[in-house]
Amino acid sequence: MVAHAAEAARLGHVTPQIVRAWVLRFNAAGPDGLRNAEHPARRRSQPVSFSRSLTMQMD
């Protein structure tokens, strides 16, 4: 797998370590495992009320 990960990394412009992480995520949960989950420590850049207001203005 190391040679394949290195080649995939080169083609995808990422590191082999990232490719190996993707393989592990895919093997554990299938295609859904490749979706990016929100990081637990990540905070919203604006308050929810602002997002709702913006959404209502766009409708």
C-alpha positions as CSV (number, residue, x, y, z in Angstrom):
1,M,0.0,0.0,0.0
2,V,2.9,2.4,0.6
3,A,3.8,2.7,-3.1
4,H,0.1,3.1,-4.0
5,A,-0.4,5.7,-1.3
6,A,2.7,7.6,-2.5
7,E,1.4,7.6,-6.1
8,A,-2.1,8.6,-5.1
9,A,-0.6,11.4,-2.9
10,R,1.4,12.7,-5.8
11,L,-1.6,12.7,-8.2
12,G,-3.8,14.4,-5.6
13,H,-1.2,16.9,-4.4
14,V,-1.4,15.7,-0.8
15,T,0.9,13.7,1.5
16,P,0.9,9.9,1.6
17,Q,-0.1,10.2,5.3
18,I,-3.3,11.9,4.2
19,V,-4.0,9.2,1.7
20,R,-3.5,6.5,4.3
21,A,-5.9,8.3,6.7
22,W,-8.5,8.4,3.9
23,V,-8.1,4.7,3.3
24,L,-8.6,4.0,7.0
25,R,-11.7,6.2,7.1
26,F,-13.1,4.6,3.9
27,N,-12.5,1.1,5.3
28,A,-14.2,1.9,8.6
29,A,-17.3,3.7,7.3
30,G,-17.4,3.4,3.5
31,P,-17.9,6.5,1.4
32,D,-19.7,8.3,4.3
33,G,-16.4,8.1,6.2
34,L,-14.8,10.4,3.7
35,R,-17.1,13.3,4.6
36,N,-15.6,16.0,6.7
37,A,-17.2,16.1,10.1
38,E,-17.3,19.4,12.0
39,H,-14.4,19.5,14.3
40,P,-15.6,19.5,18.0
41,A,-13.5,22.5,18.9
42,R,-14.4,24.5,15.8
43,R,-16.6,27.5,16.5
44,R,-18.9,29.3,14.1
45,S,-17.4,32.4,12.5
46,Q,-20.7,34.3,13.1
47,P,-23.6,33.9,15.5
48,V,-26.5,31.6,14.4
49,S,-28.8,34.6,14.4
50,F,-26.7,36.2,11.7
51,S,-26.8,33.1,9.6
52,R,-30.6,32.9,9.9
53,S,-31.0,36.5,9.1
54,L,-28.8,36.2,6.0
55,T,-30.7,33.0,4.9
56,M,-34.0,34.8,5.2
57,Q,-32.7,37.8,3.2
58,M,-31.6,35.4,0.4
59,D,-35.1,33.8,0.2
